[in-house]
Amino acid sequence: MNVGEAENRLRDYLFQGIGAEIFWADEAYALAEEIGKHADQINAAGFGRLFGSLLTILSDRQTLSVTKIFDPPSRTYPTRSIPATLDFLEAHAELWKIPQWHKLQETLLGGGLDSAYVEQLNNVELTRAIVAHYRAALAKLSPALEALLQSRNKTIAHNEAVDRSTLQHPTWGEALSLVNYAKDFVSTIGYGYLNTLFGQGSQDYIPTHEARRPSLALRRLLEAANISARQVSW
């Protein structure tokens, strides 16, 4: 594999794979958040069950997208996930040109590594260090990921005969922590290796603005139906 082929594969993993699932997770979260803001008015208008069902669908959509982002690498077919991307970066460490190497350095310094150590790393060493950084950061999020994987495997993707009251139910916050990690990953690796800007990290991830458009349309719909402004009467 040459540099061009490696960069094309990395671009596909980041943008068509991980980035696409971040978008769907962001869209689902934004819609659910907007519904939550108007929950009292929606219930008072008699649409509680409708929007409750929509919240369940949105939660399932977010769970599926987030867990796909963290699927383990497969030996039988390419998997466009963060663990697979980390393996790919590491396996081809000697190929990467790293046009925006300073972005990787900033990430490592932000993770607590010594500046003198980071600044003397060559491209191969820098790639191995950034892979180790993101693997360590992901390990800290393993409880949140395990909760989402359990929900996906036992209640969404499969219908296991289990007592669902015994299962750990994932929260929106747990999913959001994993999405923020993924946004930071795509922003750092996309800019560092492919010179493609997606924002500085999770706080200003550019595609999120587009993913929020349906939630803004929902807000206008509720306003047009005089639901969002409805006063709740007890």
C-alpha positions as CSV (number, residue, x, y, z in Angstrom):
1,M,0.0,0.0,0.0
2,N,1.4,3.4,-1.0
3,V,0.7,6.8,0.7
4,G,-2.1,7.8,-1.6
5,E,-3.9,4.5,-1.0
6,A,-3.5,4.7,2.7
7,E,-4.8,8.3,2.8
8,N,-7.8,7.3,0.7
9,R,-8.6,4.4,3.1
10,L,-8.2,6.7,6.1
11,R,-10.4,9.3,4.6
12,D,-13.1,6.7,4.0
13,Y,-12.9,5.4,7.5
14,L,-13.1,8.9,9.1
15,F,-15.6,10.6,6.9
16,Q,-17.8,7.9,5.3
17,G,-17.7,5.7,8.3
18,I,-17.1,7.3,11.7
19,G,-18.2,10.8,10.6
20,A,-21.5,9.6,9.2
21,E,-22.4,7.8,12.4
22,I,-21.5,10.9,14.5
23,F,-23.9,12.8,12.3
24,W,-26.8,10.4,12.9
25,A,-26.1,10.3,16.6
26,D,-26.0,14.1,16.8
27,E,-29.2,14.4,14.8
28,A,-31.0,11.9,17.1
29,Y,-29.7,13.7,20.3
30,A,-30.7,17.1,19.0
31,L,-34.3,16.0,18.2
32,A,-34.6,14.3,21.6
33,E,-33.3,17.4,23.4
34,E,-35.8,19.6,21.5
35,I,-38.7,17.3,22.5
36,G,-37.5,17.3,26.1
37,K,-37.6,21.1,26.2
38,H,-41.3,21.1,25.3
39,A,-42.3,18.0,27.2
40,D,-44.9,19.7,29.5
41,Q,-46.6,21.4,26.6
42,I,-46.6,18.3,24.4
43,N,-48.2,16.3,27.2
44,A,-50.7,19.0,27.9
45,A,-51.7,19.0,24.2
46,G,-52.3,15.2,24.3
47,F,-49.3,14.1,22.2
48,G,-47.3,12.5,25.0
49,R,-47.5,9.0,23.7
50,L,-46.6,10.0,20.2
51,F,-43.5,11.9,21.2
52,G,-42.7,9.2,23.8
53,S,-42.5,6.7,21.0
54,L,-40.3,9.1,19.0
55,L,-37.9,9.4,21.9
56,T,-37.6,5.6,22.1
57,I,-36.8,5.5,18.3
58,L,-34.3,8.3,18.6
59,S,-32.6,6.6,21.6
60,D,-32.3,3.4,19.6
61,R,-30.9,5.3,16.6
62,Q,-28.3,7.0,18.7
63,T,-27.3,3.8,20.4
64,L,-26.8,2.0,17.1
65,S,-24.8,4.8,15.6
66,V,-22.5,5.2,18.7
67,T,-21.8,1.5,19.0
68,K,-21.0,1.2,15.3
69,I,-18.3,3.9,15.8
70,F,-16.6,1.6,18.3
71,D,-17.0,-1.8,16.6
72,P,-13.9,-3.9,17.0
73,P,-11.8,-4.6,13.9
74,S,-12.8,-7.6,11.8
75,R,-10.4,-10.0,10.0
76,T,-13.0,-10.8,7.3
77,Y,-14.0,-7.4,6.2
78,P,-12.9,-3.7,6.7
79,T,-14.7,-2.1,9.6
80,R,-15.0,1.7,9.6
81,S,-14.7,2.3,13.3
82,I,-12.3,4.0,15.7
83,P,-10.6,0.8,16.9
84,A,-10.1,-0.3,13.3
85,T,-8.7,3.2,12.3
86,L,-6.3,3.1,15.2
87,D,-5.0,-0.3,14.1
88,F,-4.7,1.0,10.5
89,L,-2.8,4.1,11.6
90,E,-0.4,1.9,13.6
91,A,0.1,-0.8,11.0
92,H,1.1,1.8,8.4
93,A,3.0,4.2,10.7
94,E,5.9,4.5,8.4
95,L,3.7,5.7,5.5
96,W,2.1,8.8,7.0
97,K,3.4,12.3,6.0
98,I,1.4,14.1,8.7
99,P,1.0,17.6,7.1
100,Q,-0.4,19.1,10.3
101,W,1.8,17.3,12.8
102,H,1.4,20.2,15.3
103,K,-2.2,19.2,15.8
104,L,-1.1,15.8,17.0
105,Q,1.5,17.4,19.2
106,E,-1.1,19.7,20.8
107,T,-3.3,16.6,21.5
108,L,-0.5,14.7,23.2
109,L,0.5,17.8,25.3
110,G,-3.1,18.2,26.3
111,G,-3.0,14.6,27.4
112,G,-0.2,15.3,29.8
113,L,2.9,14.2,28.0
114,D,6.1,16.2,28.5
115,S,6.7,18.8,25.8
116,A,10.4,17.9,25.4
117,Y,9.5,14.3,24.7
118,V,6.7,15.2,22.3
119,E,8.7,17.7,20.2
120,Q,11.5,15.2,19.4
121,L,9.2,12.5,18.1
122,N,9.5,11.6,14.4
123,N,6.5,10.8,12.2
124,V,6.5,7.1,13.0
125,E,6.8,7.7,16.8
126,L,4.2,10.5,16.6
127,T,1.7,8.1,15.0
128,R,2.3,5.4,17.6
129,A,2.0,8.0,20.4
130,I,-1.3,9.4,19.1
131,V,-2.7,5.8,18.8
132,A,-1.7,5.1,22.4
133,H,-3.3,8.3,23.5
134,Y,-6.7,7.5,22.0
135,R,-6.6,3.9,23.1
136,A,-6.0,5.1,26.7
137,A,-8.7,7.7,26.5
138,L,-11.2,5.1,25.1
139,A,-10.4,2.7,27.9
140,K,-11.6,5.3,30.4
141,L,-14.9,5.4,28.6
142,S,-15.4,1.6,28.7
143,P,-18.2,1.6,31.3
144,A,-20.3,3.9,29.1
145,L,-19.5,1.9,26.0
146,E,-20.4,-1.4,27.8
147,A,-23.8,0.0,28.8
148,L,-24.6,0.9,25.2
149,L,-23.3,-2.4,23.8
150,Q,-25.5,-4.3,26.3
151,S,-28.5,-2.3,25.2
152,R,-27.8,-2.8,21.5
153,N,-27.0,-6.5,21.8
154,K,-29.7,-7.6,24.1
155,T,-32.7,-5.3,23.4
156,I,-32.2,-3.5,20.0
157,A,-30.3,-5.7,17.6
158,H,-31.5,-8.9,19.2
159,N,-34.6,-9.9,21.3
160,E,-33.0,-11.9,24.1
161,A,-35.2,-13.6,26.6
162,V,-33.8,-11.7,29.5
163,D,-35.4,-9.8,32.4
164,R,-34.9,-6.3,31.2
165,S,-35.1,-4.9,34.7
166,T,-31.8,-6.5,35.4
167,L,-30.0,-4.7,32.5
168,Q,-28.0,-1.5,32.9
169,H,-29.9,1.1,30.9
170,P,-27.6,3.6,29.1
171,T,-28.1,7.3,29.5
172,W,-28.0,10.1,26.9
173,G,-25.0,11.4,28.9
174,E,-23.1,8.2,28.4
175,A,-23.7,8.2,24.7
176,L,-22.8,11.9,24.5
177,S,-19.4,11.3,26.2
178,L,-18.6,8.7,23.5
179,V,-19.8,11.0,20.7
180,N,-17.6,13.8,22.0
181,Y,-14.6,11.5,22.1
182,A,-15.3,10.5,18.5
183,K,-15.6,14.1,17.4
184,D,-12.3,14.9,18.9
185,F,-10.8,11.9,17.2
186,V,-12.1,12.8,13.8
187,S,-11.1,16.4,14.2
188,T,-7.6,15.6,15.3
189,I,-6.8,12.7,12.9
190,G,-8.6,14.3,9.9
191,Y,-6.7,17.6,10.2
192,G,-3.4,16.0,11.3
193,Y,-3.1,13.4,8.6
194,L,-5.5,14.6,5.8
195,N,-5.4,18.4,6.2
196,T,-9.2,18.4,6.5
197,L,-10.7,20.7,9.1
198,F,-13.7,19.5,11.1
199,G,-13.3,22.0,14.0
200,Q,-10.9,22.0,16.9
201,G,-12.7,19.2,18.7
202,S,-16.0,18.2,20.2
203,Q,-17.0,21.7,21.2
204,D,-17.0,23.2,17.8
205,Y,-17.4,20.1,15.5
206,I,-18.6,21.7,12.3
207,P,-21.0,19.0,11.0
208,T,-23.0,19.2,14.2
209,H,-24.6,22.5,13.0
210,E,-26.1,20.6,10.0
211,A,-27.2,17.7,12.2
212,R,-29.2,20.1,14.3
213,R,-31.3,21.3,11.4
214,P,-34.2,18.8,11.9
215,S,-34.5,19.8,15.6
216,L,-34.8,23.5,14.5
217,A,-37.5,22.4,12.1
218,L,-39.3,20.5,14.9
219,R,-39.2,23.7,17.0
220,R,-40.9,25.7,14.2
221,L,-43.5,22.9,13.8
222,L,-44.4,23.0,17.5
223,E,-44.6,26.8,17.4
224,A,-46.8,26.6,14.3
225,A,-49.1,24.1,16.0
226,N,-49.2,26.4,19.1
227,I,-47.8,23.6,21.2
228,S,-44.4,25.0,22.4
229,A,-46.1,28.2,23.6
230,R,-49.1,26.4,25.2
231,Q,-49.5,27.1,28.9
232,V,-49.9,24.0,31.0
233,S,-53.0,24.0,33.1
234,W,-53.1,21.8,36.2
